[in-house]
Amino acid sequence: MTDTITMFDVVQTYTQTAAVEFFDPPMCCPTGLCGPTLDQTLLDVNEMILSLQAEGLVVARYQMTGQPQAFLGNPDVMRLVREKQMAALPISVVHGKVVKVGAYPTLNEVKTYLMEQSPSFGGNGAIA
């Protein structure tokens, strides 16, 4: 018999690049919204991410322990971590460019960075 039987179908996947990326410091869970008390900053970041996603933007959030390849795959992020160690985190990246180090940006700051880096980003958050 010369017929080949395929045991697994190869599924082609498409990876969309995130418009906004957050490289977080180590936390107990992916959002940091766990434990007996909530950190207001992390709650605000979570709300910002939900708002950006509601506007159709792809937002990614990485932790070094869970997604080390994301850190290793971004030379600017790794340079900052090597130079400043954990003090560099969080690091915020918009369209591949580091925009804030050591603190999270506000929603208005992220929208400003998006408009500066992408002329097609509309005022209402939609990509034109």
A tleap script that builds the chain and sets N, CA, C and O, in Angstrom:
source leaprc.protein.ff14SB
mol = sequence {
  NMET THR ASP THR ILE THR MET PHE ASP VAL
  VAL GLN THR TYR THR GLN THR ALA ALA VAL
  GLU PHE PHE ASP PRO PRO MET CYS CYS PRO
  THR GLY LEU CYS GLY PRO THR LEU ASP GLN
  THR LEU LEU ASP VAL ASN GLU MET ILE LEU
  SER LEU GLN ALA GLU GLY LEU VAL VAL ALA
  ARG TYR GLN MET THR GLY GLN PRO GLN ALA
  PHE LEU GLY ASN PRO ASP VAL MET ARG LEU
  VAL ARG GLU LYS GLN MET ALA ALA LEU PRO
  ILE SER VAL VAL HIE GLY LYS VAL VAL LYS
  VAL GLY ALA TYR PRO THR LEU ASN GLU VAL
  LYS THR TYR LEU MET GLU GLN SER PRO SER
  PHE GLY GLY ASN GLY ALA ILE CALA
}
set mol.1.N position { 0.821 -1.174 0.000 }
set mol.1.CA position { 0.000 0.000 0.000 }
set mol.1.C position { 0.869 1.242 0.000 }
set mol.1.O position { 1.777 1.370 0.821 }
set mol.2.N position { 0.598 2.149 -0.907 }
set mol.2.CA position { 1.395 3.363 -0.992 }
set mol.2.C position { 0.615 4.604 -0.578 }
set mol.2.O position { 1.151 5.711 -0.626 }
set mol.3.N position { -0.641 4.438 -0.171 }
set mol.3.CA position { -1.421 5.589 0.262 }
set mol.3.C position { -0.957 6.065 1.636 }
set mol.3.O position { -0.678 5.265 2.530 }
set mol.4.N position { -0.882 7.371 1.779 }
set mol.4.CA position { -0.475 7.954 3.053 }
set mol.4.C position { -1.718 8.374 3.826 }
set mol.4.O position { -2.616 9.013 3.279 }
set mol.5.N position { -1.758 8.020 5.064 }
set mol.5.CA position { -2.873 8.426 5.916 }
set mol.5.C position { -2.370 9.529 6.842 }
set mol.5.O position { -1.393 9.348 7.569 }
set mol.6.N position { -3.044 10.662 6.805 }
set mol.6.CA position { -2.677 11.783 7.659 }
set mol.6.C position { -3.343 11.616 9.013 }
set mol.6.O position { -4.567 11.528 9.111 }
set mol.7.N position { -2.532 11.575 10.047 }
set mol.7.CA position { -3.061 11.390 11.397 }
set mol.7.C position { -3.531 12.709 12.007 }
set mol.7.O position { -4.474 12.725 12.797 }
set mol.8.N position { -2.884 13.805 11.647 }
set mol.8.CA position { -3.217 15.102 12.219 }
set mol.8.C position { -3.368 16.110 11.095 }
set mol.8.O position { -2.532 16.174 10.194 }
set mol.9.N position { -4.418 16.884 11.147 }
set mol.9.CA position { -4.567 17.969 10.194 }
set mol.9.C position { -3.767 19.158 10.702 }
set mol.9.O position { -3.830 19.502 11.883 }
set mol.10.N position { -3.031 19.769 9.824 }
set mol.10.CA position { -2.274 20.950 10.191 }
set mol.10.C position { -3.201 22.144 10.050 }
set mol.10.O position { -3.703 22.436 8.965 }
set mol.11.N position { -3.417 22.821 11.149 }
set mol.11.CA position { -4.293 23.991 11.141 }
set mol.11.C position { -3.421 25.227 11.097 }
set mol.11.O position { -2.576 25.443 11.966 }
set mol.12.N position { -3.634 26.022 10.090 }
set mol.12.CA position { -2.875 27.248 9.960 }
set mol.12.C position { -3.482 28.291 10.892 }
set mol.12.O position { -4.693 28.515 10.887 }
set mol.13.N position { -2.643 28.913 11.678 }
set mol.13.CA position { -3.137 29.920 12.616 }
set mol.13.C position { -2.607 31.284 12.228 }
set mol.13.O position { -1.550 31.408 11.611 }
set mol.14.N position { -3.350 32.289 12.595 }
set mol.14.CA position { -2.972 33.667 12.338 }
set mol.14.C position { -2.786 34.348 13.675 }
set mol.14.O position { -3.685 34.336 14.517 }
set mol.15.N position { -1.631 34.937 13.871 }
set mol.15.CA position { -1.361 35.654 15.112 }
set mol.15.C position { -1.415 37.138 14.812 }
set mol.15.O position { -0.630 37.659 14.021 }
set mol.16.N position { -2.351 37.803 15.455 }
set mol.16.CA position { -2.473 39.241 15.267 }
set mol.16.C position { -1.570 39.945 16.267 }
set mol.16.O position { -1.557 39.594 17.446 }
set mol.17.N position { -0.820 40.927 15.810 }
set mol.17.CA position { 0.070 41.663 16.679 }
set mol.17.C position { -0.749 42.593 17.560 }
set mol.17.O position { -1.658 43.277 17.090 }
set mol.18.N position { -0.415 42.605 18.830 }
set mol.18.CA position { -1.127 43.456 19.770 }
set mol.18.C position { -0.767 44.917 19.527 }
set mol.18.O position { 0.396 45.252 19.304 }
set mol.19.N position { -1.776 45.779 19.573 }
set mol.19.CA position { -1.546 47.215 19.451 }
set mol.19.C position { -0.931 47.751 20.735 }
set mol.19.O position { -0.088 48.647 20.707 }
set mol.20.N position { -1.363 47.191 21.860 }
set mol.20.CA position { -0.889 47.629 23.173 }
set mol.20.C position { -0.436 46.396 23.945 }
set mol.20.O position { -1.144 45.391 24.004 }
set mol.21.N position { 0.762 46.486 24.541 }
set mol.21.CA position { 1.297 45.381 25.318 }
set mol.21.C position { 1.751 45.894 26.680 }
set mol.21.O position { 2.339 46.970 26.796 }
set mol.22.N position { 1.464 45.098 27.707 }
set mol.22.CA position { 1.913 45.413 29.052 }
set mol.22.C position { 2.812 44.289 29.529 }
set mol.22.O position { 2.408 43.126 29.539 }
set mol.23.N position { 4.026 44.631 29.923 }
set mol.23.CA position { 4.981 43.683 30.487 }
set mol.23.C position { 4.962 43.926 31.992 }
set mol.23.O position { 5.561 44.878 32.493 }
set mol.24.N position { 4.259 43.040 32.699 }
set mol.24.CA position { 3.973 43.228 34.120 }
set mol.24.C position { 5.081 42.715 35.025 }
set mol.24.O position { 5.859 41.840 34.646 }
set mol.25.N position { 5.138 43.282 36.246 }
set mol.25.CA position { 6.017 42.692 37.258 }
set mol.25.C position { 5.410 41.371 37.725 }
set mol.25.O position { 4.246 41.094 37.435 }
set mol.26.N position { 6.169 40.562 38.436 }
set mol.26.CA position { 5.611 39.302 38.941 }
set mol.26.C position { 4.388 39.562 39.827 }
set mol.26.O position { 4.405 40.429 40.700 }
set mol.27.N position { 3.335 38.793 39.579 }
set mol.27.CA position { 2.107 38.905 40.358 }
set mol.27.C position { 1.614 37.499 40.679 }
set mol.27.O position { 2.072 36.515 40.099 }
set mol.28.N position { 0.685 37.429 41.600 }
set mol.28.CA position { 0.173 36.127 42.030 }
set mol.28.C position { -0.740 35.482 40.991 }
set mol.28.O position { -0.935 34.267 41.008 }
set mol.29.N position { -1.303 36.290 40.082 }
set mol.29.CA position { -2.175 35.769 39.034 }
set mol.29.C position { -2.038 36.676 37.815 }
set mol.29.O position { -1.421 37.736 37.925 }
set mol.30.N position { -2.581 36.308 36.665 }
set mol.30.CA position { -2.376 37.094 35.435 }
set mol.30.C position { -2.823 38.558 35.510 }
set mol.30.O position { -2.230 39.413 34.853 }
set mol.31.N position { -3.855 38.855 36.298 }
set mol.31.CA position { -4.337 40.236 36.369 }
set mol.31.C position { -3.886 40.953 37.631 }
set mol.31.O position { -3.931 42.181 37.696 }
set mol.32.N position { -3.450 40.195 38.638 }
set mol.32.CA position { -3.097 40.786 39.919 }
set mol.32.C position { -4.320 41.097 40.761 }
set mol.32.O position { -4.202 41.655 41.852 }
set mol.33.N position { -5.503 40.736 40.257 }
set mol.33.CA position { -6.756 41.033 40.965 }
set mol.33.C position { -7.197 39.834 41.792 }
set mol.33.O position { -8.303 39.319 41.626 }
set mol.34.N position { -6.333 39.410 42.665 }
set mol.34.CA position { -6.659 38.278 43.522 }
set mol.34.C position { -6.158 38.611 44.930 }
set mol.34.O position { -5.498 39.630 45.139 }
set mol.35.N position { -6.465 37.780 45.848 }
set mol.35.CA position { -6.034 38.020 47.215 }
set mol.35.C position { -7.084 38.791 47.997 }
set mol.35.O position { -8.119 39.170 47.449 }
set mol.36.N position { -6.820 39.024 49.277 }
set mol.36.CA position { -7.814 39.638 50.155 }
set mol.36.C position { -8.065 41.115 49.876 }
set mol.36.O position { -9.151 41.617 50.166 }
set mol.37.N position { -7.083 41.822 49.318 }
set mol.37.CA position { -7.275 43.242 49.011 }
set mol.37.C position { -6.932 43.486 47.544 }
set mol.37.O position { -6.036 42.854 46.985 }
set mol.38.N position { -7.655 44.405 46.942 }
set mol.38.CA position { -7.424 44.745 45.537 }
set mol.38.C position { -6.563 45.994 45.439 }
set mol.38.O position { -6.765 46.966 46.167 }
set mol.39.N position { -5.614 45.952 44.543 }
set mol.39.CA position { -4.769 47.103 44.254 }
set mol.39.C position { -5.513 47.981 43.253 }
set mol.39.O position { -5.826 47.531 42.150 }
set mol.40.N position { -5.797 49.214 43.620 }
set mol.40.CA position { -6.573 50.108 42.755 }
set mol.40.C position { -5.891 50.323 41.409 }
set mol.40.O position { -6.566 50.426 40.385 }
set mol.41.N position { -4.574 50.392 41.397 }
set mol.41.CA position { -3.849 50.573 40.132 }
set mol.41.C position { -4.116 49.404 39.191 }
set mol.41.O position { -4.374 49.609 38.005 }
set mol.42.N position { -4.056 48.173 39.715 }
set mol.42.CA position { -4.289 47.001 38.875 }
set mol.42.C position { -5.743 46.915 38.429 }
set mol.42.O position { -6.033 46.432 37.334 }
set mol.43.N position { -6.647 47.379 39.271 }
set mol.43.CA position { -8.054 47.436 38.890 }
set mol.43.C position { -8.247 48.432 37.745 }
set mol.43.O position { -8.979 48.155 36.795 }
set mol.44.N position { -7.591 49.589 37.839 }
set mol.44.CA position { -7.659 50.598 36.768 }
set mol.44.C position { -7.068 50.074 35.464 }
set mol.44.O position { -7.604 50.336 34.388 }
set mol.45.N position { -5.961 49.332 35.560 }
set mol.45.CA position { -5.337 48.746 34.362 }
set mol.45.C position { -6.288 47.752 33.716 }
set mol.45.O position { -6.436 47.736 32.494 }
set mol.46.N position { -6.924 46.931 34.519 }
set mol.46.CA position { -7.869 45.960 33.989 }
set mol.46.C position { -9.028 46.660 33.276 }
set mol.46.O position { -9.442 46.233 32.198 }
set mol.47.N position { -9.546 47.722 33.870 }
set mol.47.CA position { -10.628 48.499 33.237 }
set mol.47.C position { -10.150 49.129 31.929 }
set mol.47.O position { -10.894 49.166 30.949 }
set mol.48.N position { -8.910 49.624 31.910 }
set mol.48.CA position { -8.356 50.222 30.699 }
set mol.48.C position { -8.260 49.170 29.591 }
set mol.48.O position { -8.604 49.442 28.441 }
set mol.49.N position { -7.796 47.978 29.941 }
set mol.49.CA position { -7.669 46.911 28.946 }
set mol.49.C position { -9.035 46.554 28.378 }
set mol.49.O position { -9.178 46.395 27.166 }
set mol.50.N position { -10.027 46.426 29.231 }
set mol.50.CA position { -11.381 46.119 28.763 }
set mol.50.C position { -11.912 47.222 27.851 }
set mol.50.O position { -12.567 46.939 26.848 }
set mol.51.N position { -11.632 48.466 28.194 }
set mol.51.CA position { -12.071 49.600 27.370 }
set mol.51.C position { -11.402 49.575 25.997 }
set mol.51.O position { -12.065 49.776 24.980 }
set mol.52.N position { -10.096 49.331 25.963 }
set mol.52.CA position { -9.374 49.280 24.687 }
set mol.52.C position { -9.857 48.112 23.832 }
set mol.52.O position { -10.003 48.246 22.617 }
set mol.53.N position { -10.103 46.973 24.466 }
set mol.53.CA position { -10.605 45.813 23.728 }
set mol.53.C position { -12.003 46.069 23.187 }
set mol.53.O position { -12.340 45.609 22.096 }
set mol.54.N position { -12.818 46.798 23.940 }
set mol.54.CA position { -14.169 47.132 23.482 }
set mol.54.C position { -14.125 48.034 22.254 }
set mol.54.O position { -15.075 48.076 21.472 }
set mol.55.N position { -13.017 48.756 22.090 }
set mol.55.CA position { -12.840 49.632 20.928 }
set mol.55.C position { -12.197 48.883 19.759 }
set mol.55.O position { -11.862 49.483 18.737 }
set mol.56.N position { -12.030 47.590 19.915 }
set mol.56.CA position { -11.515 46.770 18.824 }
set mol.56.C position { -10.012 46.611 18.778 }
set mol.56.O position { -9.476 46.087 17.802 }
set mol.57.N position { -9.323 47.052 19.814 }
set mol.57.CA position { -7.865 46.939 19.838 }
set mol.57.C position { -7.440 45.608 20.452 }
set mol.57.O position { -8.097 45.079 21.348 }
set mol.58.N position { -6.341 45.089 19.957 }
set mol.58.CA position { -5.762 43.880 20.527 }
set mol.58.C position { -4.789 44.321 21.615 }
set mol.58.O position { -3.853 45.078 21.360 }
set mol.59.N position { -5.026 43.834 22.834 }
set mol.59.CA position { -4.195 44.185 23.980 }
set mol.59.C position { -3.632 42.895 24.565 }
set mol.59.O position { -4.360 41.923 24.761 }
set mol.60.N position { -2.331 42.895 24.840 }
set mol.60.CA position { -1.687 41.722 25.427 }
set mol.60.C position { -1.031 42.118 26.742 }
set mol.60.O position { -0.537 43.233 26.912 }
set mol.61.N position { -1.046 41.167 27.659 }
set mol.61.CA position { -0.452 41.391 28.973 }
set mol.61.C position { 0.436 40.191 29.279 }
set mol.61.O position { -0.006 39.046 29.177 }
set mol.62.N position { 1.695 40.452 29.658 }
set mol.62.CA position { 2.650 39.385 29.870 }
set mol.62.C position { 3.267 39.455 31.262 }
set mol.62.O position { 3.495 40.538 31.801 }
set mol.63.N position { 3.530 38.299 31.829 }
set mol.63.CA position { 4.309 38.194 33.058 }
set mol.63.C position { 5.537 37.356 32.756 }
set mol.63.O position { 5.476 36.392 31.993 }
set mol.64.N position { 6.637 37.731 33.357 }
set mol.64.CA position { 7.898 37.060 33.060 }
set mol.64.C position { 7.850 35.567 33.387 }
set mol.64.O position { 8.437 34.761 32.666 }
set mol.65.N position { 7.165 35.194 34.452 }
set mol.65.CA position { 7.118 33.790 34.826 }
set mol.65.C position { 6.215 32.981 33.903 }
set mol.65.O position { 6.470 31.799 33.673 }
set mol.66.N position { 5.162 33.600 33.372 }
set mol.66.CA position { 4.213 32.887 32.530 }
set mol.66.C position { 4.496 32.961 31.052 }
set mol.66.O position { 4.233 32.004 30.323 }
set mol.67.N position { 5.028 34.078 30.594 }
set mol.67.CA position { 5.313 34.284 29.169 }
set mol.67.C position { 6.724 34.846 28.976 }
set mol.67.O position { 6.876 35.957 28.469 }
set mol.68.N position { 7.744 34.106 29.367 }
set mol.68.CA position { 9.111 34.631 29.236 }
set mol.68.C position { 9.498 34.931 27.789 }
set mol.68.O position { 10.311 35.821 27.538 }
set mol.69.N position { 8.918 34.191 26.830 }
set mol.69.CA position { 9.258 34.411 25.420 }
set mol.69.C position { 8.837 35.800 24.955 }
set mol.69.O position { 9.487 36.382 24.088 }
set mol.70.N position { 7.754 36.339 25.521 }
set mol.70.CA position { 7.324 37.688 25.149 }
set mol.70.C position { 8.384 38.705 25.565 }
set mol.70.O position { 8.681 39.641 24.823 }
set mol.71.N position { 8.951 38.515 26.753 }
set mol.71.CA position { 10.021 39.402 27.220 }
set mol.71.C position { 11.263 39.231 26.355 }
set mol.71.O position { 11.851 40.206 25.887 }
set mol.72.N position { 11.651 37.977 26.152 }
set mol.72.CA position { 12.856 37.692 25.374 }
set mol.72.C position { 12.720 38.133 23.922 }
set mol.72.O position { 13.715 38.463 23.276 }
set mol.73.N position { 11.502 38.138 23.413 }
set mol.73.CA position { 11.261 38.503 22.026 }
set mol.73.C position { 11.225 39.997 21.763 }
set mol.73.O position { 11.112 40.424 20.614 }
set mol.74.N position { 11.320 40.793 22.813 }
set mol.74.CA position { 11.304 42.250 22.642 }
set mol.74.C position { 12.631 42.801 23.164 }
set mol.74.O position { 12.816 42.916 24.376 }
set mol.75.N position { 13.559 43.144 22.261 }
set mol.75.CA position { 14.890 43.607 22.684 }
set mol.75.C position { 14.852 44.863 23.560 }
set mol.75.O position { 15.666 44.999 24.474 }
set mol.76.N position { 13.922 45.778 23.294 }
set mol.76.CA position { 13.844 47.000 24.097 }
set mol.76.C position { 13.417 46.688 25.526 }
set mol.76.O position { 13.949 47.256 26.479 }
set mol.77.N position { 12.464 45.791 25.666 }
set mol.77.CA position { 12.005 45.384 26.997 }
set mol.77.C position { 13.140 44.695 27.743 }
set mol.77.O position { 13.373 44.990 28.915 }
set mol.78.N position { 13.841 43.793 27.090 }
set mol.78.CA position { 14.936 43.073 27.751 }
set mol.78.C position { 16.061 44.021 28.148 }
set mol.78.O position { 16.660 43.861 29.212 }
set mol.79.N position { 16.349 44.997 27.310 }
set mol.79.CA position { 17.397 45.975 27.645 }
set mol.79.C position { 17.013 46.721 28.919 }
set mol.79.O position { 17.845 46.912 29.806 }
set mol.80.N position { 15.749 47.142 29.009 }
set mol.80.CA position { 15.293 47.863 30.193 }
set mol.80.C position { 15.331 46.986 31.442 }
set mol.80.O position { 15.713 47.450 32.516 }
set mol.81.N position { 14.938 45.730 31.306 }
set mol.81.CA position { 14.965 44.811 32.451 }
set mol.81.C position { 16.401 44.563 32.895 }
set mol.81.O position { 16.676 44.488 34.093 }
set mol.82.N position { 17.317 44.437 31.941 }
set mol.82.CA position { 18.725 44.240 32.310 }
set mol.82.C position { 19.286 45.476 33.008 }
set mol.82.O position { 20.022 45.354 33.987 }
set mol.83.N position { 18.944 46.664 32.512 }
set mol.83.CA position { 19.471 47.912 33.076 }
set mol.83.C position { 18.867 48.237 34.438 }
set mol.83.O position { 19.584 48.577 35.378 }
set mol.84.N position { 17.543 48.131 34.536 }
set mol.84.CA position { 16.844 48.587 35.742 }
set mol.84.C position { 16.290 47.453 36.594 }
set mol.84.O position { 15.751 47.685 37.675 }
set mol.85.N position { 16.425 46.243 36.107 }
set mol.85.CA position { 15.900 45.043 36.761 }
set mol.85.C position { 14.397 45.192 36.993 }
set mol.85.O position { 13.697 45.716 36.126 }
set mol.86.N position { 13.895 44.753 38.114 }
set mol.86.CA position { 12.444 44.761 38.352 }
set mol.86.C position { 11.871 46.175 38.463 }
set mol.86.O position { 10.662 46.361 38.320 }
set mol.87.N position { 12.715 47.166 38.715 }
set mol.87.CA position { 12.241 48.551 38.797 }
set mol.87.C position { 11.719 49.045 37.448 }
set mol.87.O position { 10.971 50.021 37.394 }
set mol.88.N position { 12.108 48.380 36.364 }
set mol.88.CA position { 11.637 48.779 35.034 }
set mol.88.C position { 10.180 48.410 34.812 }
set mol.88.O position { 9.500 49.018 33.985 }
set mol.89.N position { 9.698 47.411 35.552 }
set mol.89.CA position { 8.341 46.909 35.337 }
set mol.89.C position { 7.323 47.698 36.139 }
set mol.89.O position { 7.605 48.104 37.267 }
set mol.90.N position { 6.158 47.920 35.582 }
set mol.90.CA position { 5.668 47.475 34.279 }
set mol.90.C position { 6.252 48.321 33.143 }
set mol.90.O position { 6.643 49.474 33.328 }
set mol.91.N position { 6.291 47.707 31.978 }
set mol.91.CA position { 6.714 48.381 30.749 }
set mol.91.C position { 5.528 48.340 29.800 }
set mol.91.O position { 4.942 47.283 29.564 }
set mol.92.N position { 5.179 49.503 29.259 }
set mol.92.CA position { 4.048 49.598 28.329 }
set mol.92.C position { 4.570 49.855 26.930 }
set mol.92.O position { 5.433 50.707 26.720 }
set mol.93.N position { 4.031 49.102 25.967 }
set mol.93.CA position { 4.466 49.182 24.574 }
set mol.93.C position { 3.242 49.421 23.702 }
set mol.93.O position { 2.233 48.729 23.829 }
set mol.94.N position { 3.340 50.410 22.812 }
set mol.94.CA position { 2.264 50.689 21.862 }
set mol.94.C position { 2.845 50.571 20.461 }
set mol.94.O position { 3.810 51.255 20.119 }
set mol.95.N position { 2.255 49.703 19.657 }
set mol.95.CA position { 2.720 49.440 18.289 }
set mol.95.C position { 4.223 49.185 18.250 }
set mol.95.O position { 4.926 49.691 17.376 }
set mol.96.N position { 4.709 48.392 19.209 }
set mol.96.CA position { 6.109 47.993 19.215 }
set mol.96.C position { 7.068 48.986 19.825 }
set mol.96.O position { 8.266 48.713 19.895 }
set mol.97.N position { 6.579 50.134 20.272 }
set mol.97.CA position { 7.447 51.167 20.836 }
set mol.97.C position { 7.187 51.304 22.337 }
set mol.97.O position { 6.042 51.450 22.766 }
set mol.98.N position { 8.259 51.256 23.130 }
set mol.98.CA position { 8.132 51.445 24.572 }
set mol.98.C position { 7.684 52.879 24.824 }
set mol.98.O position { 8.311 53.832 24.361 }
set mol.99.N position { 6.578 53.016 25.573 }
set mol.99.CA position { 6.035 54.347 25.830 }
set mol.99.C position { 6.051 54.738 27.307 }
set mol.99.O position { 5.982 55.922 27.636 }
set mol.100.N position { 6.140 53.744 28.200 }
set mol.100.CA position { 6.188 54.067 29.625 }
set mol.100.C position { 6.894 52.944 30.369 }
set mol.100.O position { 6.695 51.764 30.079 }
set mol.101.N position { 7.731 53.336 31.343 }
set mol.101.CA position { 8.532 52.391 32.108 }
set mol.101.C position { 8.349 52.669 33.602 }
set mol.101.O position { 8.404 53.820 34.036 }
set mol.102.N position { 8.131 51.612 34.382 }
set mol.102.CA position { 8.077 51.744 35.829 }
set mol.102.C position { 6.720 52.095 36.399 }
set mol.102.O position { 6.558 52.136 37.619 }
set mol.103.N position { 5.740 52.348 35.548 }
set mol.103.CA position { 4.375 52.659 35.982 }
set mol.103.C position { 3.438 52.410 34.809 }
set mol.103.O position { 3.852 52.440 33.650 }
set mol.104.N position { 2.178 52.167 35.122 }
set mol.104.CA position { 1.193 51.963 34.065 }
set mol.104.C position { 0.712 53.308 33.538 }
set mol.104.O position { 0.568 54.257 34.309 }
set mol.105.N position { 0.460 53.404 32.229 }
set mol.105.CA position { -0.115 54.636 31.683 }
set mol.105.C position { -1.610 54.692 31.987 }
set mol.105.O position { -2.222 53.681 32.333 }
set mol.106.N position { -2.180 55.868 31.855 }
set mol.106.CA position { -3.632 56.014 31.960 }
set mol.106.C position { -4.245 55.691 30.602 }
set mol.106.O position { -3.536 55.580 29.602 }
set mol.107.N position { -5.548 55.545 30.575 }
set mol.107.CA position { -6.243 55.297 29.309 }
set mol.107.C position { -6.005 56.450 28.344 }
set mol.107.O position { -5.775 56.226 27.156 }
set mol.108.N position { -6.059 57.689 28.845 }
set mol.108.CA position { -5.829 58.845 27.970 }
set mol.108.C position { -4.409 58.846 27.405 }
set mol.108.O position { -4.205 59.208 26.246 }
set mol.109.N position { -3.427 58.444 28.216 }
set mol.109.CA position { -2.057 58.369 27.711 }
set mol.109.C position { -1.949 57.331 26.602 }
set mol.109.O position { -1.314 57.584 25.578 }
set mol.110.N position { -2.557 56.175 26.794 }
set mol.110.CA position { -2.505 55.124 25.769 }
set mol.110.C position { -3.149 55.618 24.487 }
set mol.110.O position { -2.605 55.407 23.403 }
set mol.111.N position { -4.295 56.269 24.591 }
set mol.111.CA position { -4.966 56.778 23.388 }
set mol.111.C position { -4.115 57.830 22.688 }
set mol.111.O position { -4.087 57.888 21.459 }
set mol.112.N position { -3.425 58.657 23.457 }
set mol.112.CA position { -2.530 59.659 22.855 }
set mol.112.C position { -1.397 58.965 22.114 }
set mol.112.O position { -1.079 59.341 20.986 }
set mol.113.N position { -0.782 57.954 22.728 }
set mol.113.CA position { 0.291 57.207 22.063 }
set mol.113.C position { -0.222 56.541 20.791 }
set mol.113.O position { 0.467 56.529 19.771 }
set mol.114.N position { -1.428 55.989 20.853 }
set mol.114.CA position { -2.011 55.333 19.676 }
set mol.114.C position { -2.210 56.335 18.547 }
set mol.114.O position { -1.911 56.032 17.392 }
set mol.115.N position { -2.707 57.518 18.865 }
set mol.115.CA position { -2.933 58.536 17.824 }
set mol.115.C position { -1.618 59.030 17.249 }
set mol.115.O position { -1.528 59.290 16.050 }
set mol.116.N position { -0.588 59.165 18.096 }
set mol.116.CA position { 0.721 59.615 17.618 }
set mol.116.C position { 1.359 58.593 16.683 }
set mol.116.O position { 2.015 58.960 15.707 }
set mol.117.N position { 1.166 57.317 16.982 }
set mol.117.CA position { 1.847 56.269 16.229 }
set mol.117.C position { 1.022 55.690 15.100 }
set mol.117.O position { 1.559 54.992 14.240 }
set mol.118.N position { -0.268 55.963 15.085 }
set mol.118.CA position { -1.116 55.406 14.054 }
set mol.118.C position { -2.120 56.460 13.594 }
set mol.118.O position { -3.134 56.680 14.255 }
set mol.119.N position { -1.845 57.104 12.478 }
set mol.119.CA position { -2.756 58.137 11.984 }
set mol.119.C position { -4.171 57.619 11.740 }
set mol.119.O position { -5.121 58.402 11.696 }
set mol.120.N position { -4.316 56.298 11.581 }
set mol.120.CA position { -5.639 55.745 11.308 }
set mol.120.C position { -6.447 55.508 12.586 }
set mol.120.O position { -7.597 55.075 12.525 }
set mol.121.N position { -5.833 55.796 13.752 }
set mol.121.CA position { -6.557 55.619 15.016 }
set mol.121.C position { -7.468 56.825 15.194 }
set mol.121.O position { -7.005 57.963 15.265 }
set mol.122.N position { -8.784 56.558 15.265 }
set mol.122.CA position { -9.758 57.635 15.394 }
set mol.122.C position { -9.898 58.090 16.823 }
set mol.122.O position { -9.475 57.389 17.743 }
set mol.123.N position { -10.476 59.233 17.023 }
set mol.123.CA position { -10.686 59.797 18.348 }
set mol.123.C position { -11.592 58.942 19.213 }
set mol.123.O position { -11.473 58.965 20.438 }
set mol.124.N position { -12.503 58.181 18.596 }
set mol.124.CA position { -13.403 57.342 19.374 }
set mol.124.C position { -12.795 55.983 19.653 }
set mol.124.O position { -13.455 55.119 20.230 }
set mol.125.N position { -11.541 55.777 19.250 }
set mol.125.CA position { -10.875 54.517 19.510 }
set mol.125.C position { -10.892 53.563 18.333 }
set mol.125.O position { -10.143 52.587 18.305 }
set mol.126.N position { -11.746 53.844 17.362 }
set mol.126.CA position { -11.862 52.929 16.221 }
set mol.126.C position { -10.704 53.134 15.268 }
set mol.126.O position { -10.207 54.247 15.095 }
set mol.127.N position { -10.291 52.062 14.664 }
set mol.127.CA position { -9.274 52.129 13.616 }
set mol.127.C position { -9.996 52.430 12.319 }
set mol.127.O position { -10.879 51.681 11.903 }
set mol.128.N position { -9.623 53.519 11.686 }
set mol.128.CA position { -10.299 53.936 10.455 }
set mol.128.C position { -9.853 53.105 9.278 }
set mol.128.O position { -10.320 53.319 8.159 }
savepdb mol mol.pdb
quit
